[in-house]
């Protein structure tokens, strides 16, 4: 089954939460936490997302490899400038999915079109 979400004029979090809900199969009557749902989520018009200026500057993504001095912090504006709004939307959805072995399998069912 394929779900199409039009992101035109919607905020980043609203679109991400709607996509995460469908990927977790929360909208179907037979929800199983240990099974990846047979669902494809297609998000269209990702370039037309409504992201506020405050969010662009204040939202930070942190990563650390474990080695001393390897702490990195990138702003949302930098990620959008380098990789596009597609990557920002993907990171938002990834953060809303549970961090287990099924996360990457669920993200393979996500298609984002700019």
C-alpha positions in Angstrom: 0.0 0.0 0.0 1.3 3.5 -0.8 0.5 6.7 1.1 1.2 10.0 -0.5 1.8 13.1 1.7 1.8 16.5 0.1 4.3 18.7 2.1 3.4 21.9 0.4 2.9 24.6 3.0 3.1 22.3 6.0 5.7 22.4 8.8 8.6 20.0 9.0 7.4 18.3 12.2 3.8 17.8 11.0 4.9 16.0 7.9 7.5 14.0 9.8 5.1 12.8 12.4 2.5 11.9 9.9 5.1 9.8 7.9 6.4 8.2 11.1 2.9 7.2 12.1 2.2 5.5 8.8 5.7 3.8 8.8 4.9 2.4 12.3 1.5 1.2 11.0 -0.3 3.1 13.7 -3.2 3.8 11.3 -3.9 0.1 10.5 -6.0 -2.2 12.7 -3.3 -4.9 12.9 -0.4 -3.1 14.5 2.6 -5.3 15.3 5.7 -3.8 16.9 8.0 -6.5 15.7 7.0 -6.5 12.0 7.8 -3.9 9.4 4.5 -2.9 7.7 4.1 -3.4 4.0 3.6 0.3 3.4 5.4 2.8 1.2 5.3 6.5 2.2 5.9 9.0 -0.6 6.4 12.6 0.3 6.0 15.1 -2.5 7.0 18.8 -2.7 9.6 18.6 0.0 11.1 21.9 -1.2 7.9 23.7 -0.3 8.1 22.9 3.4 7.3 25.7 5.8 10.4 26.0 8.1 10.7 29.1 10.3 13.8 31.2 10.5 14.2 30.6 14.2 14.1 26.8 13.6 16.8 27.1 10.9 19.2 28.8 13.2 18.5 27.2 16.6 18.0 23.5 15.6 21.3 21.6 15.9 22.2 18.1 15.0 25.0 16.6 17.1 27.3 13.7 16.4 30.3 12.2 18.2 32.4 9.3 17.1 33.8 8.5 20.5 37.2 9.9 19.8 38.4 13.0 21.7 37.7 16.2 19.8 35.3 14.6 17.3 32.2 16.4 18.6 30.3 17.9 15.6 27.3 20.2 15.6 25.5 21.2 12.4 22.6 23.6 12.2 19.5 22.9 10.2 20.3 25.8 7.9 23.7 24.2 7.1 22.2 20.8 6.4 19.6 22.3 4.1 22.2 24.3 2.3 24.5 21.3 1.7 22.1 18.4 1.3 18.7 19.9 0.7 15.4 19.8 2.5 15.1 16.1 1.7 17.9 15.3 4.2 16.3 17.5 6.9 13.0 15.7 6.5 14.6 12.3 6.5 16.5 13.1 9.8 13.3 14.3 11.4 11.5 11.1 10.5 14.4 9.0 11.6 14.3 10.7 15.0 10.6 9.8 15.4 11.1 6.1 14.8 12.2 3.8 17.6 15.9 3.1 17.7 16.0 -0.6 17.2 17.0 -2.9 14.3 13.8 -2.2 12.4 14.5 1.5 12.0 16.6 1.2 8.9 14.2 -1.3 7.3 11.3 1.1 7.9 13.3 4.0 6.4 13.8 2.0 3.2 10.0 2.3 2.7 10.3 6.1 2.7 10.5 8.0 -0.7 11.0 11.8 -0.6 10.6 13.9 -3.7 11.7 17.5 -3.9 
